[in-house]
Amino acid sequence: MAAGKDVRVTVILECTSCAKNGANKKSPGVSRYITEKNRHNTPGRLELRKFCPYCYKHTIHGEIKK
């Protein structure tokens, strides 16, 4: 069976507010979470509200490419 046909895939979620402030280096880094999603139920990009330790608040974390 081909590896590209798996239903559950691993995705990386990155803080959108830390990624925008790349030039304005207030924060020491970018918050990232690793999770899984079902490709059939969620074909689009995943966005979840997660806690960002660099922003010290809950922010939207969006799916990025590997």
N, C-alpha and C positions, 0 to 999 in steps of 0.2 A: 504494500500500500504506500502511496506517495506521501511524503511529509507535508506537502502543501495543502492536502485535503482534510486536515484535522479540523474538527468542529470547534473544539476549545483551543484558543490561542493565548499565549502570554503577551501582555501589553505593558508598556511603561507609561505611567501618568506623571506629568511634570507640572509644577505650579505655574500658572499663567502670569501671575503678577511678578514673580521673581524673574521669569524669562524676559518680561518686558523691561525690567530695570537692569538689564545687562550693562548698559553704559553708565547708569547711575548706581555704582557699586555701594549701596547702603548695606546690603545683606552679604554675608560671607559665602553664600552658595545658592544652589537651586534645589528645592525639595522634589524628590522623586519617589514614587511608589510603584511596586510591581504587583500586578494582579492578572486574572484571567477573565476572558469574556467568551461568550458563545457567538461564533461568527454568523450563525443563521438567525438568531434572535436580535442581534445588534450589529448590523452590517456597517453602520456609520462609525465615526469616531466617538469614543467614550469620554464623557466628562462627569466627574464626581467632585463633590465638596469634601475636601480632606483638610486636616490640620497641617499647616506649614510652620515648621519650627524656626524658619528664618524670618518670616513675616509676623510670627506670634499671633496668628489668627487663622480661622477657617477660610480657605480660598478655593477657587475652582481649579482642579487639576485636570488637564486635557491629555489625551492620548498622543504620543509622539512616535515617530518612526524609529526602528531599531538601527 
